[in-house]
Amino acid sequence: MATALAALAAASASALAASAATPAGFVPGLKLGPCARADLPAAAQCGVFRVAEDPHRKPARILELKVIVLPARANRPLEPVFAIPGGPGAIETEHAADLANSWLDEEHPVVMLDPRGSDPETGLDCPADGDRFVQEPTPIYDEGEAFWRACRDRLARRADLTRYTTPLEIEDLDALRRALGYDKIDVYGASYGTRVATGYIHAHGDHVRAALLTGLLPMSNRIPLFHAEAAQRAFDQLVAECAADAACRAAFPSVRADLTRVLERLRREPATVGFTDEESHQPVTLKLTADSVAETIRLMMYENENRRRIPLLLHLAAAGDLQALAQKTRGVGNIRGEVRLGEQLSVSCSEDVWRIRPGEIAGAVGSSFLGEDRVRGEMAACALWPTARLPKSYYAPFRSSVPTVLVSGEYDPVTPPKWGEEARKTFPVSLHLVTQDGHADVNPCVAGIALQVFRTGSVAGVDTACMAQEKLPPFALPPEPPPEPPPEPPQDRK
């Protein structure tokens, strides 16, 4: 495998040189070489894939997208798996070490391509003022008009913001497939990556052998219209779980009321909280608002360990101790470093937000604790953002015969199982696995099932017995009080 990758690197270097020599007739170019990362296998290849920002403009602005190819550890590797990140605006190659020596690269080479606009240094980001955000974290779409206008104007000086959409990302992936010399591939998409993967199968399904899609985002889910509904569903499930657990019920008899009490208090007056940061061990002062806490609760429900701590944090906060909740708001609640907001807007404004009618927001949100702010905030940002006009075929329903594993988390606060069922209309040759997880998780059971499908290229006869053995972690409970010291023996006062 190392020899094959070395040959591939040499060929890709030639392709890059050739493309650089013809800027007016640009073709994508790939350059790979050894990775300068100690956390990746020695045979891994890292590099850049050069694509045209606008394939129809000549000469075109050239984008250099980061690429990592992990070799399969098996002697006779199977088809490569293209791993597609979520977001929009997430970076794939930063997480390469998580896939190295994992279930995925045991039998398959793994290909990771950072989406256009996602690079931390040159991508389309709208960073908040660092000092202010550390002290006063706000949900990403609570920024005002001046913030989005300034970010748009700054980015537009070096990028055509209409050229960072899913259809172009799909074509980047297929151009990379061709540059790597692959005919058939498997695809693994998570969250928003499921939409990219679905679109890829729509456009290039004859090159896809099998697919794994986790945290389904079909075209009918017009993000972020249904975020509040999904978050409320997940929170209601958490309340019911706690009530059914004797220890949780005894410790936290009023989880729903605790959340209401905390949010109402913070709406009346935000709280300034001082605490010692768990990682840096430095003192931190944080301003908590109702919006930042609501978003933190939503994001904590993405994975089970955090989700099962929510009753404890709300109980403490309702009693006046906001330190643990502030810690989570500073950590879990801060996703700005994980996504490029400009890229996210270029995708969502062009593909989803324009399809949301203001009159349907109240009905979609209902009485969710999250409220309407996320939807209306993103709509306000999109009103200022340049948008692309996508072909009608991009939205057209279709049916694929690609064998597909669809995975939904029963407790997912953003893409619950109903969206997995919706995706089955597109992928009738599929398994829909509903796990005891949050958002887009691949637990060992799901990994084993996906590998069976990747090996055989079929969903027939797949062993799914492990699904019945899933267990949830215990709820976090208040610490036991220290035992009282034994009474001292009576003194002899003779």
C-alpha positions in Angstrom: 0.0 0.0 0.0 2.9 2.4 0.8 4.4 1.8 -2.7 1.0 2.5 -4.3 0.6 5.7 -2.4 4.1 6.8 -3.3 3.4 6.3 -6.9 0.2 8.2 -6.6 2.0 11.1 -4.9 4.4 11.3 -7.8 1.6 11.2 -10.4 -0.4 13.8 -8.5 2.6 16.2 -8.3 2.9 16.0 -12.1 -0.9 16.7 -12.4 -0.5 19.8 -10.2 2.4 21.1 -12.3 0.5 20.6 -15.5 -2.6 22.4 -14.2 -0.5 25.3 -12.9 0.9 25.8 -16.4 -2.5 26.4 -17.9 -4.4 28.9 -15.8 -6.9 29.9 -18.5 -7.9 26.2 -19.1 -7.7 25.1 -15.5 -8.1 21.4 -14.5 -8.0 20.2 -10.9 -4.5 19.2 -9.6 -3.5 17.0 -6.8 -0.3 17.0 -4.8 0.4 14.4 -2.1 3.4 13.5 0.0 4.2 12.2 3.4 2.3 13.7 6.3 4.3 15.8 8.8 2.0 14.7 11.6 3.1 12.3 14.3 -0.5 11.3 15.0 -0.9 9.7 11.6 0.5 6.4 10.2 3.9 6.7 8.4 2.3 5.6 5.1 -0.4 8.3 5.2 -0.4 10.9 2.5 -1.2 14.6 3.0 -1.4 17.4 0.4 -3.6 19.8 -1.4 -6.2 19.5 -4.2 -6.4 22.6 -6.4 -9.8 23.4 -7.7 -11.4 26.4 -9.5 -13.6 28.5 -7.3 -15.9 29.0 -10.3 -15.4 26.2 -12.9 -17.2 28.4 -15.5 -15.0 31.5 -15.1 -11.6 31.8 -16.9 -9.2 32.6 -15.5 -10.6 31.3 -12.2 -9.5 31.9 -8.6 -7.8 28.8 -7.4 -8.6 27.1 -4.1 -6.2 24.7 -2.4 -8.2 22.2 -0.4 -6.4 20.0 2.1 -6.4 16.2 1.5 -5.4 13.3 3.6 -5.4 9.6 2.5 -5.0 7.0 5.2 -3.8 3.6 4.0 -5.8 0.5 4.8 -4.1 -1.7 7.4 -5.3 -4.9 5.6 -3.0 -6.6 3.1 -5.8 -6.7 0.6 -7.7 -3.4 1.0 -11.3 -3.0 -0.1 -12.7 0.1 -1.9 -11.7 3.5 -0.4 -14.1 5.3 1.9 -14.6 9.0 1.3 -15.4 10.6 4.7 -17.5 13.7 4.4 -17.8 16.1 7.4 -20.8 17.8 8.9 -21.4 21.5 9.4 -21.7 23.1 6.9 -18.3 24.7 7.5 -16.7 21.8 9.4 -13.1 20.6 8.7 -12.4 17.0 8.0 -8.7 16.6 8.0 -8.3 18.0 11.5 -10.0 14.8 12.7 -7.8 12.4 10.7 -6.2 11.0 13.8 -9.6 9.8 15.0 -10.0 7.7 11.9 -6.4 6.4 11.9 -6.2 2.9 13.4 -9.9 2.9 13.7 -12.6 0.5 12.5 -12.8 2.4 9.2 -9.2 2.2 8.0 -8.7 -1.4 9.0 -9.9 -2.7 5.6 -10.4 0.5 3.6 -8.2 3.4 2.6 -9.9 6.6 4.0 -9.9 9.8 1.9 -10.6 13.1 3.6 -11.1 16.4 1.6 -11.7 19.7 3.4 -14.7 21.4 1.8 -14.1 24.6 -0.1 -14.2 27.5 2.4 -13.4 25.5 5.5 -9.7 26.1 5.9 -8.9 27.7 9.3 -6.4 30.2 7.7 -7.9 31.1 4.4 -11.5 29.9 4.7 -14.7 31.8 5.0 -15.0 32.6 8.7 -16.8 35.3 10.6 -14.9 35.3 13.9 -16.3 37.2 16.9 -14.0 39.4 18.9 -12.0 36.9 20.9 -11.8 38.8 24.2 -15.5 39.7 24.1 -16.6 36.2 23.2 -14.6 34.6 26.0 -16.4 36.8 28.5 -19.8 36.9 26.8 -20.5 33.9 24.6 -23.4 34.3 22.3 -25.2 31.8 20.0 -23.7 32.1 16.5 -26.8 33.8 15.0 -27.4 36.3 17.7 -24.9 38.7 16.2 -26.5 41.8 14.7 -26.7 43.2 11.2 -23.5 45.1 11.5 -21.5 42.0 12.3 -22.8 40.0 9.2 -22.5 43.0 6.9 -18.8 43.6 7.9 -18.0 39.9 7.5 -19.6 39.7 4.1 -17.8 42.7 2.9 -14.4 41.5 4.2 -14.8 38.0 2.7 -16.2 39.3 -0.6 -12.9 41.0 -1.3 -11.2 37.7 -1.7 -14.0 35.2 -2.5 -17.1 34.8 -4.6 -19.5 33.9 -1.8 -21.9 32.2 -4.2 -19.3 29.6 -5.2 -19.3 27.7 -1.9 -22.3 25.4 -2.2 -23.0 21.7 -1.9 -23.2 21.0 -5.7 -19.7 22.4 -6.1 -18.5 20.4 -3.1 -19.9 17.3 -4.8 -18.0 18.0 -8.0 -14.8 18.6 -6.0 -15.2 15.2 -4.4 -15.7 13.5 -7.8 -12.8 15.3 -9.3 -10.7 14.1 -6.4 -12.0 10.5 -7.0 -10.8 10.7 -10.6 -7.5 12.3 -9.6 -6.8 9.4 -7.2 -7.7 6.9 -9.9 -10.6 5.3 -8.1 -13.6 3.9 -10.0 -15.8 2.6 -7.1 -15.8 4.2 -3.7 -17.8 3.9 -0.5 -19.1 7.1 1.1 -19.5 8.0 4.8 -21.4 11.2 5.6 -22.3 12.6 9.0 -24.9 15.2 9.7 -24.7 17.8 6.9 -22.3 15.4 5.3 -25.3 13.1 4.6 -26.7 15.7 2.3 -23.4 16.0 0.5 -23.2 12.2 0.2 -26.8 12.0 -0.9 -26.1 14.6 -3.6 -23.0 12.8 -4.7 -24.9 9.6 -5.1 -27.6 11.5 -7.0 -25.0 12.9 -9.4 -22.4 10.0 -9.5 -24.1 7.0 -8.0 -22.6 4.7 -10.6 -19.2 5.2 -8.8 -20.6 4.4 -5.3 -20.6 0.8 -4.0 -22.1 1.4 -0.5 -22.9 4.2 1.9 -23.0 4.9 5.6 -25.1 8.0 6.5 -25.4 9.1 10.1 -27.6 11.9 11.4 -29.8 12.3 8.3 -30.4 15.7 6.7 -32.6 15.1 3.7 -33.6 17.9 1.4 -37.0 18.3 3.1 -35.3 19.3 6.3 -34.9 23.1 5.7 -32.2 23.9 8.3 -32.6 25.5 10.8 -36.4 25.6 10.7 -36.8 22.3 12.7 -34.0 22.7 15.1 -36.2 24.0 18.0 -38.7 21.1 17.5 -36.0 18.5 17.6 -34.3 20.0 20.6 -37.6 20.1 22.5 -38.3 16.5 21.6 -34.9 15.4 22.9 -35.3 17.4 26.1 -38.8 15.9 26.7 -37.2 12.5 26.4 -34.5 13.4 28.9 -37.2 14.5 31.4 -39.1 11.2 30.9 -35.9 9.2 31.3 -35.0 10.9 34.6 -38.5 10.4 35.9 -38.3 6.7 35.1 -34.9 6.3 36.9 -35.3 6.1 40.6 -32.0 7.8 41.5 -32.4 10.6 39.0 -36.0 11.1 40.0 -35.1 11.4 43.7 -32.2 13.8 43.1 -33.9 15.9 40.4 -37.7 15.8 40.8 -38.4 18.9 38.6 -36.0 18.9 35.6 -38.4 20.8 33.4 -39.2 23.4 36.0 -35.5 23.8 36.7 -34.8 24.7 33.0 -37.8 27.2 33.0 -36.6 28.8 36.2 -33.0 29.2 35.0 -34.1 30.7 31.6 -36.6 33.1 33.1 -34.1 34.3 35.6 -31.5 35.0 32.9 -34.1 36.7 30.7 -34.8 39.1 33.5 -31.1 39.7 34.1 -28.0 38.0 32.7 -25.6 36.6 35.3 -21.9 37.2 35.6 -20.3 34.0 36.8 -16.7 33.5 38.0 -15.1 30.1 38.1 -11.8 28.3 37.5 -11.4 26.9 34.0 -11.1 23.1 34.0 -8.4 23.0 31.4 -6.3 26.1 31.9 -6.9 26.2 35.7 -7.1 30.0 35.3 -9.9 32.2 36.8 -12.6 33.0 34.2 -15.5 35.5 34.3 -18.4 34.7 32.0 -21.7 36.5 31.2 -24.6 34.0 30.9 -27.7 34.8 29.0 -30.9 32.8 28.4 -30.0 32.4 24.8 -26.5 31.1 25.5 -27.8 28.6 28.1 -30.6 27.4 25.8 -28.1 26.7 23.0 -25.7 25.0 25.5 -28.5 22.6 26.6 -29.2 21.9 22.9 -25.6 21.1 22.1 -25.1 19.0 25.3 -27.8 16.7 24.0 -25.7 15.8 21.0 -23.9 13.1 22.9 -24.9 10.9 25.8 -22.3 11.7 28.4 -23.1 15.4 28.3 -26.8 14.8 28.0 -27.0 12.7 31.2 -25.4 15.6 33.1 -28.1 18.1 32.2 -30.5 17.4 35.2 -27.6 17.9 37.6 -26.5 21.2 36.0 -30.0 22.6 35.8 -30.7 21.6 39.5 -27.6 23.4 40.6 -28.3 26.5 38.5 -32.0 26.6 39.6 -30.6 26.7 43.2 -28.3 29.6 42.3 -25.1 27.8 41.6 -24.3 28.6 37.9 -20.6 27.6 37.8 -21.0 24.2 36.3 -23.4 25.5 33.7 -21.0 28.3 32.9 -18.2 25.8 32.4 -20.3 23.9 29.8 -21.4 27.1 28.1 -17.8 28.1 27.6 -16.9 24.6 26.3 -19.7 22.7 24.7 -21.7 25.9 23.9 -18.8 27.4 21.9 -18.8 25.9 18.4 -17.4 28.9 16.6 -13.9 27.3 16.4 -15.4 24.2 14.8 -17.1 25.7 11.7 -16.4 28.5 9.3 -19.5 30.6 9.6 -19.1 32.3 6.2 -19.1 28.9 4.5 -22.1 27.9 6.5 -24.0 30.9 5.4 -23.0 30.4 1.7 -24.5 26.9 1.9 -27.6 27.5 4.1 -28.6 30.8 2.6 -28.5 29.4 -1.0 -30.0 26.0 -0.2 -32.3 26.1 2.8 -33.1 29.5 4.3 -34.7 30.9 1.2 -37.2 28.1 1.4 -38.4 29.1 4.9 -41.5 31.3 4.9 -41.8 33.7 7.9 -45.4 32.7 8.5 -44.4 29.0 9.3 -41.8 29.7 11.9 -44.1 30.0 14.9 -45.8 26.7 14.1 -42.5 24.9 13.5 -41.0 26.2 16.8 -44.1 25.7 19.0 -43.3 26.1 22.7 -39.7 24.9 22.4 -37.3 26.2 25.0 -35.0 27.2 22.1 -37.6 29.7 20.7 -37.5 31.4 17.3 -34.2 33.2 17.7 -32.0 30.7 15.7 -34.3 30.7 12.7 -34.9 34.4 12.6 -31.2 35.1 13.3 -30.1 33.0 10.4 -32.7 34.5 8.1 -31.5 38.0 9.1 -27.9 37.0 8.2 -29.0 35.5 4.9 -30.9 38.6 4.0 -27.4 40.2 3.7 -25.5 37.3 2.2 -24.9 36.7 -1.5 -26.7 33.5 -2.6 -26.4 31.1 -5.5 -29.2 30.0 -7.7 -29.1 26.2 -7.7 -30.5 24.0 -10.5 -34.0 22.5 -9.8 -32.5 19.0 -10.3 -30.6 19.5 -7.0 -33.9 19.4 -5.1 -35.6 16.8 -7.2 -36.5 13.6 -5.4 -34.8 10.4 -6.7 -34.3 6.8 -5.7 -31.0 5.1 -5.4 -30.1 1.4 -5.4 -26.9 1.9 -3.6 -26.9 -0.3 -0.4 -27.0 2.2 2.5 -26.8 2.1 6.2 -28.9 5.0 7.7 -28.2 5.8 11.3 -30.4 7.9 13.6 -30.0 8.6 17.3 -33.1 8.2 19.3 -32.1 11.2 21.4 -30.7 13.3 18.6 -31.6 17.0 19.2 -31.2 18.1 15.6 -31.9 15.2 13.2 -34.2 12.7 15.0 -35.2 9.4 13.5 -38.1 10.8 11.5 -35.5 12.2 9.1 -34.0 8.8 8.7 -37.3 7.5 7.7 -37.6 10.3 5.3 -34.2 9.4 3.8 -35.5 5.8 3.2 -37.6 7.1 0.4 -34.4 7.9 -1.4 -32.5 4.8 -0.3 -35.0 1.8 -0.4 -32.1 -0.6 -0.4 -31.1 0.3 3.1 -31.1 -0.5 6.8 -32.3 2.2 9.2 -30.6 1.8 12.6 -32.0 3.8 15.5 -29.4 3.8 18.2 -29.5 4.8 21.9 -27.3 7.8 21.0 -27.5 11.5 20.2 -26.3 13.1 17.0 -24.4 11.3 14.2 -22.6 8.8 16.5 -21.0 5.6 15.2 -20.8 3.2 18.1 -19.0 -0.1 17.9 -22.3 -1.9 17.0 -23.0 0.5 14.1 -19.4 0.3 12.9 -19.6 -3.5 12.7 -22.8 -3.4 10.8 -21.4 -0.8 8.3 -18.3 -2.9 7.7 -20.5 -5.9 6.8 -22.3 -3.8 4.2 -19.0 -2.3 2.9 -17.5 -5.8 2.6 -20.4 -7.4 0.8 -22.0 -4.4 -1.0 -25.3 -5.6 0.2 -27.7 -5.0 3.2 -29.2 -8.5 2.9 -28.5 -10.9 5.7 -26.6 -8.3 7.8 -26.3 -9.3 11.5 -27.8 -6.4 13.6 -28.2 -8.4 16.9 -25.8 -6.0 18.7 -28.4 -3.3 18.5 -30.4 -4.9 21.3 -27.4 -4.7 23.7 -27.0 -0.9 23.7 -27.0 0.7 27.2 -27.1 4.3 28.3 -24.6 5.8 30.7 -25.9 6.5 34.2 -27.2 10.0 35.1 -24.7 12.3 36.8 -25.9 12.7 40.4 -24.8 15.0 43.2 -21.7 13.8 45.1 -22.3 11.9 48.2 -21.7 14.0 51.3 -18.6 12.9 53.2 -19.4 10.6 56.1 -19.6 12.2 59.5 -16.5 11.5 61.7 -17.1 9.1 64.5 -17.8 10.7 67.9 -14.8 11.3 70.1 -14.6 9.0 73.2 -15.7 10.7 76.4 -12.9 12.3 78.3 -11.9 10.9 81.7 -12.4 13.9 84.0 -11.4 12.3 87.2 
